[in-house]
Amino acid sequence: MDSEKQSSKRTIVNQSWLSPFETEISLDVHVEKNIGKIVQVKLEKVMLEKHLPSYPWFCKDIKVQTPSGDCFEFPCYRWLVDENEVMVREGTARLPQDDTGSFQEQRKDELESKQKIFRWKEWSPGFPMSIDAKVKELPKEVQFDEEKNSEWKCDLAKVFVETELDKMEGLFESWKDIADFEKIFGHLIKENTVLENLMQDWKKDDMFGYQFLNSCNPVMIRKCMQLPDKFPVTHEMVKGSLKKRHTLQEELQAGNIYIVDYEILQGVPVSRKDHYLTAPICLLYKNELDQMMPIAIQLSQTPGEMSPIFLPSDNEYDWMLAKMWVKSSDFNVHQLVTHLLKTHLLSEVFEMAVYRQLSAVHPVYKLLMPHVRFTIAINAEARENLINEEGIFSRVGSVSGAGMETLMKKAMGTLTYKSLCFPEDIKARGMEDVPKYYYRDDGMKIWETINCFVSAVVKIYYDSDEAVQQDVEIQGFVKDVACFGMKNSDNFPKSLESREQLVEYLTVVIFTASAQHAAVNFGQFDWFGWIPNSPSTMRKPPPQQKDQVDMKYIMESLPDRGCSREVMGTVWALTQTESNEV
């Protein structure tokens, strides 16, 4: 069809031309006269022979070359299922206000149709909204493509095989010795340099502190200028860990004291009666060697005789177990808040809003789709296998299904749009100048690069702030995220007023789905693959007195053999990349 609504006659694609081995079809379309600049192609899927089975057909794009030599591209990237038709616009990106009246109406019809398919649903209280569909009910265009799906299943199969080969007697028994943990996936451990080094150094305090900066949960640590009342650490307690002749108060004022507080875990229900969870607080000191050293740990939010403050000067087993408790809490917060909520679930909200509010010819649709694609699919899999009541994380972690709801409500209550802006988050935590904080250093470079690229794209299509305000689709997108996806959150913008605001918002979407997810996901096997370093759960309650534990108690506290294998297999599978991944 051309801009004057002149069109060619229907051209039938012979079924004999279709083959699973052919990825491209060429055919001639005959017209009686030159129909000018082609702006639209209509695809129809009809069953000419009703007795034959109907197979879905995926159309990537259509390329048209006119007799005069002009070429037009029509990106489709859609499935034709059963008997239906698709109108495919010429690929040049356009804002809705720049389209002609008839195409503006077509855009509205397109979005109304997609909103019926991509429906919001609250999967569980406390969680952000997600798609109203189970894995097998997902729209074809958001399902894994064949290559990604087969590789995902292959990774899970490898885990199953490894686990079966690795099984030993006493599935629910404790390990006898720390070294026994190496028996799980031993050859995979030897292939991982980071993990091998961690196994050598995990007991060292500087390695413990380093992980708050550069492991897969580098977002919890913040500068501490004043100790909270609930954590009554005194100079006498920590003077042996500080620079000589320096007081704790002086180091606080100098900006050398840091804190990690897992208050969000307080009161969260546990997954099983033999799984324990607490909400520890850890104080760290940046020493003269620029090492981040733990100097005090309290294993609850309530100080007192039954909640002692553990110190590096305590006996070896007390201090080792206190650090394990901190890392176990860190594991659970990482999986459910840092990783699940703040990358996966947020990106699904963004992807849903893209489909629901942005026409396929909108430049922002084209900009965002490569980054959020497949998020709905992977999250649907997670809801059915990882985070449901009987899912993997309820089995290997400390948090129950009800606990996840509690934790999500707390995390959603404090989650703000500004905290997703990488420079703002670093500044809010006082982490601008901490040495050896490579998460910050790399993250700032990537944020600035994405921001620069997005800014260049926005300037092509929006010549003024008024153009942003007049873009009904982009305003609908932002409003859908805040009012529906994030449940009418006042912490997210409901409109955008300027090009600068639009650039920042789009940078947040891309950074969250790509760089931030990579930072908190792909290092999981590196840092969680050695169970004593980051126990997924603890099977004994936290000690309430000092000098009461030994190595036997520690081994009985750590995850049992079956749990250890399952958590290692899970984090290994989650960190694999597919061959077609960018």
N, C-alpha and C positions, 0 to 999 in steps of 0.2 A: 504494500500500500504506500502511495506517495503522500506528500503534504496536502494535495488536493483531494485526498480520499479516493483516488483512482486505484484500482487493484487488479492484479492478474487473476485468472481463473485458478481453481483448485488444481494442484498437481499431486497425483497419487504416488506415494513411495511404495514401490512393489515390495511385498514382504520377502520375496526371494533375494532382495538386495541386502536384507538385514542378516548379519552374522555376528556371533559373539567374538569372532576373530577380527572383525572390521570395526575400526573406530571412526571412520569417516565415510560419508556417502556423498557422491557428486551426482547432480541431475540438472537437466535443462528445464527452465520455466519459460514457456512461450507466451508472448504478449503481442497484441495487435498493433500497439503503438508505444512509443517511449513514454513511460509513466513518471519520468522525472526522478527527483531525489527520493529514494526509498526510506521511509521512516518507521515501518512496522512490518513484521511478518507474523502471520497466524499459523500456528501448528494445531492440527486436529488429530486425535487418536480415535479411530472408529474401527469397529469390528465388521469387516465385510463378510466374513463367514462366521456366523454365530456359534457354530459347533466347535470352533478351535479355541484353545485356551488363550487368555489375555495376559500378556506379560507387560510389566511396567517398562517404560523406555526413558532413558536419561538423555537429555539433549544438553550438551555443553555450550555450543554456540552455533550460529549460522553465519556463513560468509556469502555475500552476494556480489558477483561481478557483472556489471552491466555491459551491453554491447559496446558502449563508448569507452569502456575500460575503468570506469569508476568502481571503487570497492567500498562496501558497507559491511560493518560487523554488528551482529545482534547477539550479545551474550545472554544465555538462557539459564544454564546451571539448574535446571528443574527436571523433575520426573513427570512424565505423563502416565497416569494410572487409570486403568479402565477406559471408559469413553469420556474424554474431556478435551478442552481446547485451551491453548495458552497464547496470549498476545505478547509478542516479544518486541520491545522497543529497540530502535537503533542505539548503539552503545554509548553515544556521547552523553556525558553526565549533565543533568539540568536540575536547577532548583525549581520547586513547584511554582513560584511566582514568575519564573521565566518561561513556563510552558504555555501553550495556547489553551484556550478554554476547553476544547474537547479532550485534550490530553490531561488537563487538570481533573476533569471528571473521571477519566479513565484511571488516574492515579488514586482517586478516592475509592473507586470500585475495587481496585487491586488491594488496597489496605483493608477495606471492610471485609473482603474475602479472606485475607490472611489473619485478621483478628478472630474470625470464626474458627480457624485452624489452630492458631497459637493463643490458647486461652490460659489465663493466669489461674493458679491454684495454690492454696496453702498446703504443702505436703505434710507439714508437722508444725504444731504451735511453736512460735519463737523463730522459726526459719523464715528467710525471705521467700517471696512468692516464686514459683517455678512453673514449668509447663504442666498442663493438665493432660498427661499421657504417660503410660508405662512404656518400657523399652519397645515392645512389639507394636505399640500404637503410635509411635512417633511418626510425624510427617516424613515422607521419604527424603526430602531435601536436607533434613538435619541428621539423618542416620549416618553412621560411619560408612564411608565408601568401602568397596569390597576389599581393597588392599589393606586399609587401616583395620578393618574388622578382623581379617584373617590374622594379621600380625598381633593384634591385641589378644585374640584367643590363643595364639601360639605362645605368647609370653606367659599367660596363665597356665597353659599346659606344661610349660617348662618348670614352673614353680611346683605344680602337682607332682611331676616326675621326680624332681629333685627331693621333694619332701618324702615321697614314698621310698626312694632309694636311701634316704638319710634316717629313716625311722629306726629307733632303738627301743628296747624294752622300757616300760615305765613311762608311758606318754605323759602322765600327770605327776611324775616324780620330780623332785628337785635335782638340780645338777650337783655333782659332788665337788667340783672344783671349777674355778673361773676359767681355766684353760679349756674345759670341756665345751664351752660355747663355740670354740673354733671348729668343732666337728660339724657344725651346721654349714652347709654350702662351702666347705673348706676351699675348694678350688676357685670359687667365685671371689672369696676373700683375697686369695693370693693374687688375683688379677687386678685388684683395686689398691693402688698405691696409697691413697688417702686413708683407706680403712686399715691397711697394714701399719701405717705410721700411728694411727689412733690406737691400735691395739697395744703398741709399745708404750705410748705415753698417756693413756687415758687416766691413770691415777694421779698424774701430776697436776698441781693446782693451776699452773699457767695454761695447760691444755684445757682444763675445765673452764677457765675464764675466757680463753680465746674463742670458745664455741659460742658465747653470747654475742660475739662480734661477727663471726664469719661462718658459722655452720648453717643449717637450714631453718633456724628460727632466730634470725639476727635482729628482731624487731621488739624484743621485750626489755632490753637494757636501756636505762636512762640515767642522766646525771642526777646526783643527789646533793642538794645544797643544805638540806635540813632533814635530820632523821625523823621519821614519823613516830608518834607516841607509842604506837603498837609494836615498835621494834626498838626496845631500850638498850641499844648497844652503847657501852661506855668506853672511854679511852683506855681504862685499865684492862679491859677485855682484849683489845686489839693492838695495844702499843707495840707488841712484839712483831707485828706485821707491817708497821709503818716505818717511814724513814726516821732515823735516830734524831731525837730531840724535837720531833714534830708531833703535835697533838692531833687528835681526831678532828677537833674543831677547826684547826688550821688547815688540815687536808680537805675538809668539807668546803671551806671558804676558797681554797685554791682550785677547786673544781676537779679534784683527783678521786673523789668517791662516787661510786655508781651503785645503782640498786636494781634488782629484778624482783618484782612482786607478783605473785600468782593469786592475788585476792579474788580474781574472777572464778576460781575453783571452789571457793568457800560455799558449803552447803549443797554442792552438786551431787546427786545420787550416784552410787557406784553400780557397776555392772553385775557383780556377783558378791556373795557373802565373803569369799576369800580373796577379793580384790579390794585394795585400799587406795584412798585418795586424800591428799591434804593440800593446803594452800600455803606453801612456804614463802619466805622472804630471804633473799640473799644479798649481802653487802659485798661490794668488790672495790678494790683499790688499784689504781694505776700507779705502778711503782716507777722507780728511776730508770728501769730498763724498758719502760713502756709496755710492761706486761699487765694484763688485767687479772688480778689475784683475788680469790675469794677470801674474805677475812671474818665473816660471821654468817651463820645460817640459823634461822628460826623456822621450825617445821609447822607452824600454825600462824593464824592472824591474831591470836590471843596470848600475850606474854604471861608468864607465871611459873610456878614451881613445876607444873606438869608440861611445860613447853620451854625447855632450856634453850639457850643460845649456844649452838655448837661452834667451835673455834678450831683453827689449824693446830693449836697447841694441845687439843684433846688427844686421847689415844687414837691410834691408827684406824680402828674399826668404827668408832663413833663418827669420825670425820668422813671416812669413806662412805658410810651409810647415809649420812646427812646430805652429801653431794649427790648420791644416787637418788634420794627423794626429790631433790630439786630437779634433776634431769628427767625423772619420771613425770613430774608435773609439767615440765617443759614439753615432753613428748605429747601429752594429751592436749595441751593448749595449742601446740603447733598443728596437730592433725585436724582439730575441729574448728579452730578460730583462724590462725594464721593461714593455713592451707585451704581448708574446705570453705569457710565463710568468706574470707577476704580475697580469695582468687576465684575458686570454682563457682560458688553460688552467686557472687557479684557479677561474674562474667556471664552467667546464664541470664541474669536480669538484663544485662546490656544486650545480649543476643536476642532475647525475646522482644525487647523494645525495638531493636533494629527491624526485625521481621514485621512487627505490628504497626510501626509508625513511619518507616522510610521506604519509599518506592525503590524498586531495583535500579532506577536510573538516577537516584539521588547520589551526589558525589560522596556523601558521608556513608551511605550504604556500601559503596564500592571501597571506601577507605577502611571501614571497620570489619567487614565480613571476613577477610583472611585471618584476622586475629581472634575473633570470637567463635569461628566455625568449629563445630563438633563439641562445643561446651555442653549444650543441651544433651547430646547423646551420652557423653561420659558421665554427666551428673545423673542421668536416668539410670545408668548402670550402677552408679554408686548408691542410689537410693534403694535399689533392689538387692544389692550384694554387700555393700560396705558399711552403711550407716543406719540400716534398719535395726529393729529390736534384736534380731538374731544374726545380724551382719558381722563381718570380720572384726570391726572396731569394738563392738560390744564384747566380743570374745577375747581379743588380745589387749584391749585398753582397760582403763579403770572406770570409764564413764558409761552408764547405762543409756538405753533409749530415752527414758524420762530425763536422765541427766543431760543428754544432748539438748533437749528442749530447754532446760533450765540454763544451760551454758549459752545457747544461742540467744535467748532473751537478754541475758546480761551483755553479751557481746554486741548485739544489735542496738542496745540502749546507749552504748558508748561509741559506736561506729559513726564517723562523720565523713562527709565528702572531702573535707580538707585533709583528713588523715591519709587519704589515698593519694594526695599530691606529694610525691616523694620528697622534694625539698622541705615542704612544710612539716612532714613527719620527722625528718632528721632534726630540724630546728626545735620542734616541740619537745623532743626528748633530750635536747642539749648535747647532741652528738656531732656537732659540726666539726670539731677539732680533735677528736679522739684519734690517736695514731693507730695504724694497722687495722683500720676499719674498712676493709676492702669492699664489703657490701655497699657501704656509702659511696666509696670512690667510684666503683664501677657503675653503681646505680645512677649517680649524678650524670655521668657521661652519657649513659643510655637515655635517661630522661631528657636531657638537653638535646640529644640528637633527634629523638622522636618529636619533641616539641618544635624543633626547627623545621622538620619535614612537614608536620601537620600545619604549621603556620603558613608555609609556602603553598600548600594545597588550598587552605581556607582562603587565602588572598586571591587565588585564581577565580573562585566562584562567588565570593562575597566582597563587593567593592566598598562596603560601608557597614557600620554597626546596624543601620536600619535594615539592611538586607538580612541580617541574622534575626532581627525582631519580626520581620515579615515572613520568615520561612515557617509555615505552619507545621511542616513535617518535623523539623528539628525541634521546634517547641513542643510538639506532641511527644517526641522521643524522650526528651528530658523530663517532661511531666509524667510520662508512663513509668519511668524508672523510679521517681520519687514517690508518686501517689499510689502506684500499684505494686511494682516490684519490691520496693523497700517499705511498703505498708504505710504510706502517707508520712514518711519521715520528714521531720523539720530540719534534719541534718544534711539533706540533699537539696540542691537547687531545683525549683519547679519551673524555671524559665531562664533564658539567657538573653542578655541585653547587648552584648558587644562581641566583636570578633575575638578579642583577647579572651573573654570568658569561654567562647566556643573552642578555641585552641587548647586551653587548659583542660576543658572537659574531655575532649577527644584524646588528649594525651593521657589522661587518667585511664580511660577505657583501654587504650592500646597497651599502656605500661602494665596495668593490672593483669591483663590476659596473657601477656607475653613475658616481659622481663621479670616482673614480680613473681609470677607463677614459676618461672624457671628457677629463680633464686631459692624459693622455699620448697620446691618439689624435687628437682633432679639431683640434689645432694643427699637425699634421704638414706640411700644405702651406704653412702660414705660415712655418715654420722650415726645412723640408727642401726647399722649392720652389726655393730659390736654391742650385744645386749647389755652387758654391765655398764656401758657408758651412758645409755639412754633406755632404761627399762620401760617397757610399754605399760606395765602395771607393777604393783608391789603386793606380795601375798601375806605380809605381816604388818601389823599396825606400826605407825611411826614411834620411835622410842620416846618415852616421856621422862627418862632420867639418863644421866651419863653413866658410863662404865658398866653397862648392862648387856652389851652385845659382843658377839665374837664372830669369827668367819662362818661358822655353821649357821648362825642366825641370819647372816647376810645372804648366804646361799639359799636358805629357805624363804627369804623375802623376795628374791629375784624371780622372774617368770619361769614357770616349769618348762619341761622339754617341749611339749606340744605347742604351748603358746609361743615359745622362742622361735620354733621353726616357722610357725604361721606368720608371725610378725616380720621375720626376715624375708620370707617369700613374698609377702605383700609389698614391703618397701622396695624390694628388688624389682618387682613387676611394675610398680608405679614410676620407677625412674628410667624405664626403657623408652627409647624413642623409636618411632616407626621410620621406615626407609623413605617415605614421601613427606616426612615432617620438615617444615622450614624452620 
